[in-house]
């Protein structure tokens, strides 16, 4: 899966390097670090990012807010403003550009992560929803799926999702470190996931095949978890797992 690509526009070298380090630790890809508007536009033309982090006040008197407006209009990618200025005048001016986020210095790695993930998610949701009325749930972005929990969007990496079980119009998601409940049918949910990783094995169960430790004609084991196999899914399981189950006499 491809990583989210990010352009940094920041004229303070130490802050820019710290930011780059945080982003790399979060497993994002940094397409470049620009110090001013000219460098930013050159980098955008060479390697298009998925999102731009832009300092509001740049060197040489460049206006990061104007740059953000240009980036949104010309390239249609989300932007997050970064600034040490949180006064009302600056915020009101920034709001006119309708950025996807606004981070005040100093900030932590978690601040970056939360702002970027929400910005990317909302941007994808806005493009996908036909009526522009509701943010869609269970949206897939790169190597993860977002689910709604209360008033938040929770990111679940594919590698952390072990198995899931259907209960009418709800799904119980069993992850490595948590359990979640989402409103979705099994069919709708699994269609959004990469078929090379996730497989429906029963009318009520789906699994991450990377966690399979044993299998027979009736069940699949994910370590100590036993998942039933539906007869109508046997051929798909054999094909996906590249195995041939010994036929059972009826």
SULWO-V760117 format. One line per field, one symbol per residue. ss: DSSP state (H for helix, E for strand, L for the rest). psi: psi as a letter, one per 20 degrees, with the letter a starting at -180 (. if undefined). Layout:
ss = ???
psi = ???
This chain:
ss = LLLLEEEEELLLHHHHHHHHHHHHHLLLEEEEEELLHHHHHHHHHHLLLLEEEEELELHHHLEHHHHHHHHHHHHLLEEEEEELLLLHHHHHHHHLLLLLEEEELLLLHHHHHHHHHHHHHHHHHHHHLLLLLLLLLLEEELLEEEEEELLEEEEEEHHHEEEEEEELLEEEEEELLLEEEEELLHHHHHHLLLLLLEEEEELLEEEEHHHLLEELLLEEEELLEEEELLHHHHHHHHHHHLLLLLLLLL
psi = qqqpppppopiogggghgggggghhjkrpohroqiagghghghhhhoprhqpopphorrkjqohghggggggghilqqqpppqjokqgggghghhhilqiroppqqrrhhggggggggggghggghhhphikhqpqrlppodkrppqpodjqpppoqhiiogrqpqndjqpoporhjrpqpqoqqgggghhiqpiihqppirhjqqroiijphqqahhqppndjpppqpphijghhggghilroppqpp.
